[in-house]
């Protein structure tokens, strides 16, 4: 068993990591790596890569985000052992390490507590059967209009609104131009489903939708909704939610829509439940004791 830290993955290594991801996803029923990590594997975002091999086969992969508070995601196949690659990533982090697992059935959910890690955060996945769920019409605050995102024009404006709306959020508040450019290069990116709300010519909120292509039927996603702090409490977030849901159902012909929400965000969960969302799955963050 060998473990190597790689700065830039080769074409072959990218292929091997993605194949391992697909195999683990097929076994667990959920994608074991986030979009951000997939972008990093493809060389579209910075980070540190760890490869675990047995003979010449890739049996484990880990990504360590280049950040002040290190966060990792790990991927281990049937022939892999998570302890060695987890130890390598922990040593490289140089401080306490946080690890995301993806899905209730992620094998690491049962393994990490035995290796000294504690559950510190839960991100719920909710789903709504929009094909059969009655959807109210969006009711916009006075003076608000909505339009689609314009590539090569709206990036800086969106970043400013996003980072203001999510100030203090551990991931969403720190987006950069490189992050949004990486998403624009993904095959799922569709500016027609990326909605910006404006008031007096200024962007005051957004709803970025996404479509997952699945063999059993495509899934829509409420990828992220943000509202400028000056507009909060006026119903703009609910209007943006409904506008996006109608787009995914009527314009994209989708039957089901998913979203992610912090387990302790009771206000947001109550809003989503009012519009037909129920609990489906969860992602979890574990932290080391160091």
C-alpha positions in Angstrom: 0.0 0.0 0.0 1.5 3.3 -1.0 0.3 6.9 -0.5 1.6 9.9 -2.4 0.7 13.6 -2.3 0.3 15.0 -5.8 0.3 18.7 -6.6 -1.2 18.4 -10.2 -3.0 15.2 -11.2 -2.1 13.7 -14.6 -4.8 12.9 -17.1 -4.5 9.3 -16.2 -4.8 10.1 -12.4 -7.9 12.2 -13.0 -9.5 9.4 -14.9 -8.6 6.9 -12.1 -10.0 9.2 -9.4 -13.3 9.7 -11.3 -13.6 6.0 -11.9 -13.1 5.3 -8.2 -15.7 8.0 -7.4 -18.2 6.3 -9.8 -17.6 2.9 -8.3 -18.1 4.2 -4.7 -21.2 6.2 -5.8 -22.7 3.0 -7.3 -22.2 1.1 -4.1 -23.4 3.8 -1.7 -26.1 5.4 -3.9 -24.8 8.9 -3.5 -21.9 10.9 -4.9 -19.0 10.7 -2.4 -17.3 13.9 -3.6 -18.7 17.4 -3.7 -18.8 19.6 -6.8 -15.9 21.6 -5.4 -13.7 18.6 -5.1 -14.6 17.3 -8.5 -13.6 20.7 -9.9 -10.3 20.4 -8.1 -9.7 16.9 -9.4 -10.1 18.3 -12.9 -7.6 21.1 -12.1 -10.2 23.9 -11.9 -9.7 24.7 -8.1 -6.7 24.7 -5.8 -6.1 22.0 -3.2 -3.8 19.1 -2.3 -4.4 15.6 -3.6 -3.5 12.2 -2.0 -3.5 9.0 -3.9 -3.5 5.6 -2.2 -2.5 2.7 -4.4 -2.2 -1.1 -4.1 0.2 -2.5 -6.7 -0.8 -0.2 -9.6 -4.5 0.2 -8.7 -5.9 3.3 -7.1 -7.8 2.3 -4.0 -8.1 5.6 -2.2 -8.1 9.3 -2.8 -8.2 12.3 -0.5 -8.5 16.1 -1.2 -7.3 18.6 1.3 -8.6 22.1 0.8 -5.9 24.9 0.9 -7.4 26.9 3.8 -6.7 28.2 7.2 -9.0 25.6 8.7 -8.3 22.4 6.8 -11.2 20.4 5.3 -10.8 17.1 3.6 -12.9 14.7 1.6 -11.9 11.0 1.3 -12.7 8.3 -1.2 -11.9 4.7 -0.4 -12.8 1.7 -2.5 -13.3 -1.9 -1.4 -9.6 -2.7 -1.5 -8.7 0.4 0.5 -8.0 1.1 4.1 -9.0 4.6 5.3 -6.6 4.8 8.3 -3.3 5.3 6.3 -4.6 7.9 3.9 -6.5 9.7 6.8 -3.3 9.8 8.8 -1.4 11.2 5.8 -3.9 14.0 5.3 -4.1 14.7 9.1 -0.3 15.1 9.2 -0.4 17.3 6.1 -3.1 19.5 7.6 -0.8 20.4 10.5 -3.7 21.1 12.8 -7.2 19.9 13.6 -8.8 18.4 10.6 -12.5 18.4 9.5 -13.7 15.7 7.1 -16.9 15.7 5.1 -18.8 12.5 4.3 -21.5 12.4 1.7 -24.8 10.5 2.4 -26.3 8.6 5.2 -24.8 5.4 3.8 -21.2 6.7 3.5 -19.0 4.0 5.0 -16.9 6.6 6.8 -19.8 7.6 9.0 -19.2 4.5 11.0 -15.4 4.5 10.7 -14.4 8.1 11.7 -15.7 8.0 15.3 -13.5 5.1 15.9 -10.5 7.0 14.6 -10.9 9.9 17.0 -13.3 12.1 15.0 -16.5 13.7 16.3 -19.6 14.7 14.4 -19.8 18.6 14.4 -22.2 19.5 11.5 -25.0 17.9 9.5 -26.2 19.1 6.1 -29.7 17.7 5.3 -30.8 16.8 1.8 -34.5 17.5 1.2 -36.5 16.6 -1.8 -39.8 17.7 -3.4 -41.9 15.8 -5.9 -42.6 18.9 -8.0 -44.5 16.9 -10.7 -47.3 16.2 -8.2 -46.7 19.0 -5.6 -48.9 22.1 -6.1 -46.7 25.1 -6.4 -47.8 28.6 -5.6 -46.9 31.4 -7.9 -44.0 33.6 -7.0 -45.0 36.9 -5.3 -42.3 39.5 -5.7 -41.7 42.4 -3.4 -42.7 45.8 -4.9 -40.2 47.0 -7.5 -38.4 43.6 -7.9 -37.9 42.0 -11.3 -36.1 38.8 -12.3 -33.9 37.9 -15.2 -31.3 35.2 -16.1 -27.6 35.4 -15.4 -25.3 36.8 -18.1 -22.0 35.0 -18.5 -19.0 37.3 -18.7 -21.1 40.2 -17.3 -22.7 39.3 -14.0 -19.8 37.4 -12.2 -18.5 40.2 -10.1 -22.0 41.4 -9.2 -23.1 37.9 -8.2 -20.0 37.4 -6.1 -20.6 40.6 -4.1 -24.2 39.6 -3.4 -23.4 36.0 -2.6 -20.6 36.9 -0.2 -22.8 39.5 1.5 -25.8 37.2 1.8 -23.6 34.4 3.3 -21.2 36.4 5.4 -19.8 34.1 8.0 -20.8 30.9 6.2 -17.9 28.4 6.3 -18.0 27.7 2.5 -20.4 29.9 0.6 -19.0 33.2 1.9 -15.6 32.7 0.4 -16.4 32.2 -3.3 -13.9 33.7 -5.8 -14.1 34.4 -9.5 -12.1 31.2 -10.1 -14.9 29.3 -8.3 -17.7 30.6 -10.4 -15.6 30.2 -13.6 -15.1 26.5 -12.7 -18.8 26.0 -12.4 -19.4 27.8 -15.7 -17.1 25.2 -17.3 -19.1 22.3 -15.9 -21.5 20.5 -18.4 -24.4 21.0 -16.1 -24.1 24.8 -16.0 -27.1 26.6 -17.6 -27.4 30.4 -17.3 -31.1 30.1 -18.2 -31.7 28.5 -14.8 -29.5 31.0 -12.9 -31.9 33.8 -11.8 -31.0 37.3 -10.6 -33.6 39.5 -8.8 -33.2 43.2 -9.3 -34.6 46.4 -7.6 -33.8 49.9 -8.9 -31.2 48.4 -11.3 -29.3 46.6 -8.6 -29.1 42.8 -8.0 -30.6 42.0 -4.6 -31.0 38.2 -4.7 -30.5 35.1 -6.8 -31.6 31.5 -7.3 -29.1 29.3 -9.0 -30.7 26.0 -10.1 -28.9 22.9 -11.3 -29.9 19.7 -13.1 -28.3 16.3 -12.3 -28.4 13.8 -15.1 -29.4 10.4 -13.6 -30.0 7.0 -15.4 -33.4 6.7 -13.6 -34.5 10.3 -14.4 -32.9 13.7 -14.1 -33.0 15.6 -10.8 -33.3 19.3 -10.3 -31.5 21.1 -7.5 -32.0 24.4 -5.6 -28.2 24.9 -5.9 -28.1 28.1 -3.9 -30.5 30.9 -3.0 -29.2 34.2 -1.6 -30.8 37.5 -0.6 -29.0 40.8 0.0 -29.2 41.7 3.7 -31.1 44.9 2.8 -33.9 42.8 1.3 -34.2 40.1 3.9 -37.6 39.6 5.6 -39.6 40.8 2.6 -40.4 37.5 1.0 -37.8 37.6 -1.7 -36.2 34.3 -0.8 -39.6 32.5 -1.0 -40.4 34.2 -4.4 -36.9 33.1 -5.7 -37.5 29.6 -4.5 -40.9 29.3 -6.2 -39.6 30.9 -9.4 -36.8 28.3 -9.7 -39.1 25.4 -8.9 -41.5 26.4 -11.6 -38.5 26.6 -14.0 -37.3 23.2 -13.1 -40.8 21.7 -13.5 -42.2 23.5 -16.4 -39.2 24.5 -18.5 -37.0 21.5 -17.7 -39.7 18.9 -17.3 -38.3 17.5 -14.0 -40.3 15.5 -11.5 -38.1 15.9 -8.4 -36.0 18.7 -7.0 -33.5 18.4 -4.2 -31.7 20.9 -2.0 -29.3 21.1 0.9 -29.8 22.9 4.2 -28.0 23.1 7.5 -29.8 20.8 10.0 -30.0 23.7 12.6 -31.5 26.2 10.2 -35.0 25.8 11.3 -36.4 28.8 9.6 -35.2 27.7 6.1 -36.3 24.1 6.8 -39.8 25.4 7.7 -40.0 27.4 4.4 -39.0 24.4 2.4 -41.4 22.1 4.2 -44.2 24.5 3.4 -43.6 24.0 -0.3 -43.4 20.2 -0.2 -39.8 19.3 0.7 -39.2 16.4 3.0 -36.0 14.8 4.4 -34.1 12.4 2.1 -30.4 12.1 3.1 -27.6 14.0 4.8 -23.9 14.9 4.6 -21.9 15.1 7.8 -18.8 16.9 9.0 -16.5 15.2 11.5 -13.6 17.0 13.3 -10.5 15.5 14.8 -9.7 16.1 18.5 -6.3 17.7 17.7 
